[in-house]
């Protein structure tokens, strides 16, 4: 009986630990074709790790405006 209770408690703790939502920081580096870099930070609030990572990485990309090219690379800052 005691073993069953410990197994149940361990299972509940495991589920609670893997499904909790937290706040994350997304760090982005914006580089233009002249080599100028700018950094920015965005907060992703109340999200699961996989969802936050996908949202942050979706901010990465390239853009071309008026003959100038720029790239932005974003990575999730996980502590």
C-alpha positions in Angstrom: 0.0 0.0 0.0 2.8 2.4 0.9 4.6 1.7 -2.4 1.4 2.5 -4.3 1.0 5.9 -2.6 4.7 6.8 -3.3 4.2 5.8 -7.0 1.1 7.9 -7.2 2.7 10.9 -5.6 5.8 10.6 -7.9 3.6 10.5 -11.0 1.6 13.6 -10.0 4.9 15.5 -9.3 6.3 14.4 -12.7 3.2 15.6 -14.5 3.1 18.9 -12.6 6.8 19.6 -13.3 6.6 19.0 -17.1 3.4 20.9 -17.7 4.1 24.1 -15.8 4.1 27.4 -17.7 6.8 30.0 -17.1 8.0 33.3 -18.4 10.9 33.2 -20.9 13.3 35.7 -22.5 13.9 35.8 -26.3 17.1 37.5 -27.3 17.4 38.7 -30.9 20.4 40.1 -32.8 19.5 42.3 -35.9 22.4 42.6 -38.4 22.2 44.8 -41.5 24.3 44.4 -44.6 26.7 47.1 -43.4 27.5 44.9 -40.4 25.7 47.0 -37.8 24.2 44.9 -35.0 21.4 45.8 -32.7 20.0 43.6 -30.0 16.5 43.3 -28.6 14.9 41.3 -25.9 11.3 40.1 -25.8 9.4 38.5 -23.0 7.3 35.4 -23.7 4.9 35.0 -20.7 3.1 32.1 -19.3 4.3 29.5 -21.9 5.6 26.0 -22.0 9.3 25.6 -23.0 8.6 24.1 -26.4 5.9 26.7 -27.2 8.2 29.6 -26.1 11.1 28.2 -28.1 9.0 28.0 -31.3 7.6 31.5 -30.8 11.0 33.0 -30.3 12.6 31.2 -33.3 9.7 32.4 -35.4 10.9 35.9 -34.9 14.1 35.1 -36.9 14.4 35.9 -40.5 15.6 38.1 -43.3 14.1 41.3 -44.8 15.0 43.5 -47.7 13.9 47.1 -47.7 14.9 49.6 -50.3 18.0 47.6 -51.4 19.2 47.0 -47.9 19.2 43.5 -46.5 19.0 42.7 -42.8 18.9 39.4 -40.8 17.4 38.8 -37.4 18.4 35.8 -35.4 16.5 35.0 -32.2 17.2 32.4 -29.5 15.4 31.6 -26.3 17.4 32.4 -23.2 16.8 29.3 -20.9 18.4 29.5 -17.5 
